[in-house]
Amino acid sequence: MSIADRIFVNNVNDILESGFSDEKLNVRPHWEDGTPAHTIKKFCIVNRYDLSKEFPMMTIRRTFYKSAINELLWIWQKKSNKVSELKGHIWDSWAGEDGTIGKAYGYQLGLKHKYKEGEFDQVDRVLYDLKHNPQSRRILTSIYNFEDLHEMNLYPCAYSMTFNVSGDVLNGILNQRSQDMLTANNWNVVQYSILLIMMAQVSGLKAGELVHVIADAHIYDRHIPIVKKIIANEQFPAPKLFVNPDVKNFYDFKAEDFVFENYKYNDLTDKIEVAI
């Protein structure tokens, strides 16, 4: 059993057994056929993943890690909001007439801000501080910009990353306002684990803990049978991650620089509807 499997199973069992159901309430999300998309949820789930011990990849269902990493690079390296610049089509539903997702995600990370040390965007400020001021308690990013929310085609779900250095170890906290546990849980965990590893390597640090804080962790009504099937699957050991050690610049990383060995998983044949 991988650590990610154990945590996911515990989380969804807790949600299913003692979560709050909004089936009698008016809700914003709906299915493609117009039916309201209700959920069972838990408030504030906090998970810890020690990357020095094991990479948190689920095996009870397949995680398409290459696509997850490509999306991460689209947001954090390209700082893009243009769907055409992303490998894959996961953002197509939120693309506007101009081909962007509005002033969201990568757009926010790429905005320049003035500091006494110079002008930086959010990513470059983190990279600067990790090298020049690693003991700072102010190394963080936030893309939940209230001024621009009305111009975002989707409000950011994973909206803040806080970095903290202890000795030669880099730890991080991912804050997420909302998470569809079936669709996105391990996807986001894989992405931000990779981000922490990237930041650590180019800063001469070791990757430590990723703490994942989810304010509203939910399972949609039409996802419940699929979730129950997944948590009953056979569990395998987590794969081993190898990262290209030659990459010293954050912007030189490519998806191919991350290789997972012995990734055994259960294929998921069920179609997963995404609530709109």
N, C-alpha and C positions, 0 to 999 in steps of 0.2 A: 504494500500500500504506500502511495506517495503521501507526503504531508498535505499537499493540495487536495488530494482525494478525501483524506480524513476531515479536513476543515470544511470542505464543501458539504460532505454528508452530514456533519454535525449541524451546520448552518441551516440546510434545507429541512432537516428533520425538526429542528427547533421552530422554524417558520410554520411548517405544516401542522405541528402538534399544538403550538400555543400562540400562533400569530394572530394578528387582527385582520378580519375580512371586511372589505369595503363593498361587498356585493349589494347592500341595500342603500348605498350612497350614490350621489351623482358624481361621476368621474370624467376627467378630460380625455384619457386615452380611449381609443376604440379600435376594433378590428376592421380589416379592409371591407367587410360586408356591412359595416355600420353599427354592429353590436358593441355595446360598452365593454371595455376590457377591464374586468375587475381583478383585484389581487388579494393575496394573503401576505402580510408584511410583518417585519419586526423593526423596531426603532433602534438604531445605533448598534450595529454589529462591528466588532473590532477584531481583526485577524492579524496575526504576526507570522512572518515568514523569514527564517534565518537563512539567507542566501549563502552563507559560508558552509552550511551543512548540506543543503539540497536545493536544486532549482524547483520552484513550485509549479510543476506541470501536472495537470490531471490526467489520469489514465482511464478512468471509468467512462470518459467520453473523449473523443479526439479534439484537441485544440489545434486549429490551423495557425501555428505560430509564425509561419512566414508572412501570412497576410497581416497578422497582428503586429509584427515588427515593422512591416512596410507602412502601416498606418501610423505607428509611433514616429517613424522617421519623417513622414509627411507632415506631422504636426510639429515635432521638436527640431528637426533639421531644416526642412524646407520652410517651416513656419507658414504653411500654405493654407488657403481656404478654397483653392481651385480643385474641383473634383477631377478634372482632366489630368492633374499632376499626381494623382493617387493610383497605385496599382491595385485594381479591384473596383468593385461597384457598391461597396457597403454604404456610401454616402449619397448615392444617386437620388434616393427619395427626398433628400433635403436640399438638393441643388436648385437654385433659383434660375431665372432666365439668363442671368449673367454667367452661369456656370460655376458659381461659388456657393458656399454655405453661409454667406454673410460674414459679419465681423466676429467670427467665432473661432475657437480653438487656435490653430496655428497663427491666424491673423493677430490675435491678442499677444501671443508670445513674441511676435516680431516687431511690436511697437517699441520705438526708442524712448528711453527715459533719461533725464539728466541727473547725474550724481556728481559729487565733488571730484571723483576720480575720472569722470568723463561721461560719455553718452553710451548707454548699453540698452539692448533689448533684454527681456527677462532671462533668456537662456544664457546669453553671454555674460550677464551679471552673475548668475550662478557659477559659471565656469571661472570667472575672475575671482570670486570670493573663495571658492574651493582651493585655488592655488595661492592666493595672496592673503586671505583672511579666514582660514579654515575654522577658527574657534568662534566665529561670529554665530550668533543665535538668530540672525536675520536672513538666512539663505533660503529663500522660498519663492515660489511662483504662484500667481493666481490669474485665471482667465475669466473669472466671474466679474466682468466689468459692467456695473450697473448702467453706466452711461451708454453702452452699446447694446444692451440686451434687446432693445426693440429692433435692432438690425441683425440679429442672429436668427438663422433659420431653425436652430435648435439650441436651447440653453445648455451650457456645458454640464455634463454629469460628473465626470472626474475633473474637478475644477482647481485643485490646489496640490502642490507638492512641496513639502518642507524637507530640507536637507540638514543633517546634523553630523558633525565629525567628532568622534571620540578616539583620540590617539591617531592611529592610521586607518581607522574604520569609518566608512561612510554609511550612515543609516538614513532612512527616509520615511516620511508619512504621506500617504496618498489619501486625500479627503475627497469623498464622493457623496454628492447630495442624494443620489438615487441610483439603484441598480436593479436591472432585470437579471435575476440570478441565473436563469437558464441560458439566456442569450449572451451575457457579457461578463460573468464573474471571472472565470479563469482567463479570458481574453485580456481583461484589464490587469490582472495580477501578473500575467506573463509580460505584458508591455512595460509596466512600471518596474518590474524586476530587471528587465533588460536595460531600461533607462538608468537605474541605479548602478548597474554594472558598468555601463558606458561612462557615466560621470566619474565613477571611482577609478577606472583604468586610466583615463586621460588626466586625472588629477594626482596620480601616484598613490592612490588609496586602495583599500580592500573593501569590497561590498559586504555590508553587514545585514541588518534587519530592514525589511520592508514592512511597515505597519499600514494596514488598509482599514480605513474608517468609512463605513457606509451608513449614512443617516437613515435612509429608507431602503431596506433590503427586501425585495418582494418577488413573489412568484405569481405570474398571471394565471388566471383560471384555466385557460386552454393549454397551459404548459404543465399542469400538475401531473397528468398521466405520464408524460415524457420524463419528468424529473424523477418520479417513482421508479421508472424503468432504469434510468441511468444509475441511481444509487444502489440498485440491486446487481449491477454488473460486476464482473470479476475485476479485481484490482491488481495492478502491477507496480513494481518499483519505479520510481521516477527516473527519467532519462538523465544522462550526464551531459552537461553543457560545456562546450569548448569555444572560447572566444579568441579570435585572431589577436595574438599578443603584439603584433607589429603596429596596430592602430594606436596612434598617440594623440590624434586630433579628433575631437568629437564629430566634426563634420566630414570625416573620412570614413566613418562606419557605413557599411552596407549590410543588407539583410544576410548576405552570404557569409559574413564574418561570424555568424552565430550558428554553430553546428551541434545538433542534439544526437547523441549516440544511444542506441538501444531504446528508442521510444516505442514502447508497446502500448496499445490503446484499444478501446472498443469503438467501432464505427457506430455512428448514429444515423439510422436510415429514416427516422421520422422527420417530416417537414416541420420546421419551427416557424410559426407565424410571428411576425413582429408587430407589436401594438403601435399604433400611430398617434 
